[in-house]
Amino acid sequence: MDNTWMSSNRLSREYENGVSEFVKFVVAHAEDPSRMICPCLGCCYGKRVDAVQLTSHLMRHGIDRNTYDCDRVEEIAEALEGDLTDCPEMFERLVSDAEKPLYDGCTKFTRLSAVLKLYNLKAGNGWSDKSFTELLALLKDMLPEDNVLPNQTYETKKMLCSIGMSYDKIHACPNDCVLFRNEYASLNECPKCGVSRYKNKLSPVKVLWYFPVIPRFRRMFRSETDSRHLTWHADERIIDGKY
């Protein structure tokens, strides 16, 4: 589907026709056309709408074009350069992965862009680490022998940690009463309901995976493109009377 209409003036016929075609396409492929996730800049994927509302929102607010951008791996590396000045080996490895073709002669994917796309599918579809490792192993076997695709989830996580996708694992009460951190960090039982923190001596019953937000904000605002998107509503919004 042609996406050029997304950057057209919202008062233009091209934009109006583009919205119409886009809505038809989405409705045709939606599981429930009455509850579709809205990609307009007002909802930012936070609301579900029907076809009429979707059309109205896209005409009024515009569409989040950033969703349709490529991986922008080079920009990611540039944005991270300042953060990794104290870790030259990590930065060199990141740049190398961003420039290294997935296999000899491949022009569509680099090692890093392939991992980013695959891990995005893993996260979006709730794949387990075990199933993702099996997929990586299968894909690696299918690709030319000189391919550099990681064949284990562990390897992909090591790559992604260098671009700010690290996470903290925090033990949680099985009944969601508290997190075992700060004043509760040393406890073995929940102070609210008394349930044990562990299945056995080593394995917690429930774990929260926390992605620190501050490093992510730093990454976002270090990128010129992302900073412009984040401040679009205040700096670049077109006041055309269509509210």
C-alpha positions in Angstrom: 0.0 0.0 0.0 1.3 3.5 -1.0 2.1 5.5 2.1 3.0 8.8 0.5 -0.3 10.4 1.4 0.6 10.3 5.1 3.0 13.3 4.6 0.5 15.3 2.5 -1.4 18.3 3.7 -4.5 17.2 5.5 -6.7 19.6 3.5 -5.5 18.0 0.2 -7.4 15.6 -1.9 -4.4 13.2 -1.8 -4.6 13.0 1.9 -8.4 12.5 1.9 -8.1 9.7 -0.7 -5.3 8.1 1.2 -7.3 8.0 4.4 -10.2 6.5 2.6 -8.1 3.7 1.1 -6.3 3.1 4.4 -9.5 2.7 6.3 -10.9 0.3 3.7 -7.7 -1.7 3.9 -7.8 -1.8 7.8 -11.5 -2.7 8.0 -10.9 -5.5 5.5 -8.2 -7.1 7.6 -9.4 -6.3 11.1 -10.7 -9.0 13.4 -13.4 -6.6 14.7 -14.0 -3.5 12.6 -15.9 -1.9 15.4 -12.9 -2.0 17.8 -9.8 -1.1 15.8 -6.7 0.5 17.4 -6.4 4.1 16.3 -3.0 5.3 14.9 -3.9 9.0 14.9 -1.7 11.5 16.7 -4.5 12.2 19.2 -5.0 8.6 20.3 -1.5 7.3 19.8 -2.7 3.6 19.7 -4.4 4.1 23.0 -8.1 3.9 21.9 -10.2 1.5 19.9 -12.6 3.0 17.2 -14.9 2.0 14.4 -14.4 2.9 10.7 -16.2 6.3 11.0 -14.3 7.3 14.1 -11.0 6.2 12.5 -11.6 8.3 9.4 -12.6 11.3 11.5 -9.5 11.0 13.8 -7.1 10.7 10.9 -8.6 13.7 9.1 -8.6 15.7 12.3 -5.2 14.8 13.9 -3.1 13.1 11.2 -1.5 9.7 11.4 1.6 8.7 13.3 4.0 8.3 10.4 6.8 7.1 12.7 5.2 3.7 12.8 5.9 3.3 9.1 9.5 4.4 9.2 12.3 1.9 8.7 14.4 0.7 11.6 16.7 3.8 11.3 19.6 1.7 12.6 22.2 4.3 11.7 20.2 7.0 13.6 20.0 4.7 16.7 23.7 4.2 16.6 24.3 8.0 16.3 22.0 8.7 19.2 23.7 6.2 21.4 27.2 7.4 20.6 27.3 9.9 23.5 26.0 7.4 26.0 28.6 4.9 25.1 31.7 7.0 25.1 32.8 5.3 28.3 32.2 1.9 26.7 34.1 2.1 23.3 34.1 -1.7 22.8 30.3 -1.9 23.2 29.8 1.0 20.8 32.1 -0.5 18.2 30.2 -3.7 18.4 26.9 -1.9 18.0 28.1 0.0 14.9 29.6 -3.2 13.5 26.3 -5.1 13.9 24.4 -2.1 12.3 26.7 -2.2 9.2 27.3 -6.0 8.9 25.0 -7.6 6.2 23.0 -10.5 7.4 24.8 -12.7 4.9 27.2 -12.0 2.0 25.3 -10.1 -0.7 22.3 -9.2 1.5 21.2 -5.6 1.0 17.9 -5.6 2.9 19.0 -6.5 6.4 22.0 -6.1 8.6 22.7 -8.2 11.7 21.2 -5.6 14.0 18.1 -4.7 11.9 17.2 -8.4 11.5 17.4 -9.0 15.3 15.4 -5.8 16.0 12.6 -7.0 13.6 12.6 -10.5 15.0 12.6 -9.4 18.6 9.8 -7.0 17.9 7.7 -10.0 16.7 8.7 -12.0 19.8 7.6 -9.1 22.1 4.4 -8.4 20.2 3.2 -12.0 20.1 4.3 -13.1 23.5 6.7 -15.8 22.3 8.7 -17.6 25.0 12.5 -17.5 25.1 12.5 -21.2 24.2 10.3 -20.8 21.1 12.3 -17.8 20.0 15.5 -19.7 20.3 14.0 -22.5 18.2 12.9 -20.0 15.5 16.4 -18.4 15.4 18.0 -21.8 15.0 15.6 -22.7 12.2 16.1 -19.3 10.4 19.9 -19.6 10.7 19.7 -23.1 9.1 17.5 -21.8 6.3 19.8 -18.8 5.5 23.1 -19.0 3.5 25.8 -20.7 5.5 27.8 -17.4 6.0 24.8 -15.7 7.8 25.5 -13.9 11.1 22.1 -14.2 12.7 22.3 -15.2 16.4 20.9 -18.7 17.0 20.0 -18.2 20.7 17.7 -15.7 22.6 20.6 -15.1 25.0 22.7 -13.7 22.2 20.0 -11.4 20.9 19.4 -10.0 24.4 23.1 -9.2 24.8 22.9 -7.3 21.5 19.8 -5.3 22.5 21.2 -4.4 26.0 23.7 -2.2 24.2 20.9 -0.1 22.7 19.2 0.6 26.0 16.8 -2.3 26.0 18.1 -3.7 29.3 15.7 -4.6 32.0 15.4 -5.3 35.8 13.7 -8.4 37.2 11.9 -7.7 40.4 10.3 -10.4 42.5 6.6 -9.9 43.2 4.0 -11.2 45.6 2.0 -14.0 43.9 -1.2 -12.1 44.9 0.2 -8.8 43.5 0.3 -7.2 47.0 3.8 -5.8 46.9 7.1 -5.8 45.0 10.1 -7.2 46.9 12.2 -4.1 46.6 13.3 -1.2 48.8 12.1 -2.0 52.3 10.7 -5.4 51.2 13.8 -6.5 49.4 15.1 -8.9 52.1 11.7 -10.5 52.9 10.9 -14.1 52.1 7.1 -13.7 52.6 4.6 -11.0 51.5 4.1 -8.5 54.4 0.4 -8.2 53.4 -0.9 -11.7 52.8 1.9 -13.9 54.1 2.4 -15.9 51.0 5.9 -17.2 50.3 8.1 -15.3 47.8 9.7 -18.5 46.5 8.7 -21.8 45.0 11.9 -23.2 46.4 15.1 -21.8 47.7 16.1 -20.2 44.4 13.0 -19.7 42.2 10.6 -16.8 42.9 6.9 -17.5 42.3 6.3 -14.3 40.3 8.7 -11.9 38.6 8.1 -8.4 37.2 10.2 -7.5 34.2 10.8 -3.7 34.4 12.2 -1.6 31.6 13.7 1.5 33.2 12.0 4.5 31.7 14.7 7.2 32.1 17.3 5.6 29.8 14.5 5.2 27.2 13.6 8.9 27.4 17.2 9.8 27.0 17.4 7.7 23.9 14.3 9.2 22.5 15.3 12.8 23.0 18.8 12.3 21.8 17.4 11.4 18.4 16.6 14.5 16.3 13.7 12.7 14.5 12.1 11.3 17.6 12.5 14.6 19.5 10.6 16.3 16.6 7.8 13.7 16.9 7.6 14.1 20.7 7.2 17.9 20.4 5.1 17.9 17.3 1.9 18.8 19.0 3.4 22.0 20.5 5.7 23.0 17.7 4.4 21.8 14.3 0.7 21.2 14.6 -1.3 22.7 11.8 -4.2 24.8 13.0 -6.6 24.3 10.1 -10.0 24.3 11.8 -10.5 20.5 11.6 -10.8 19.6 15.3 
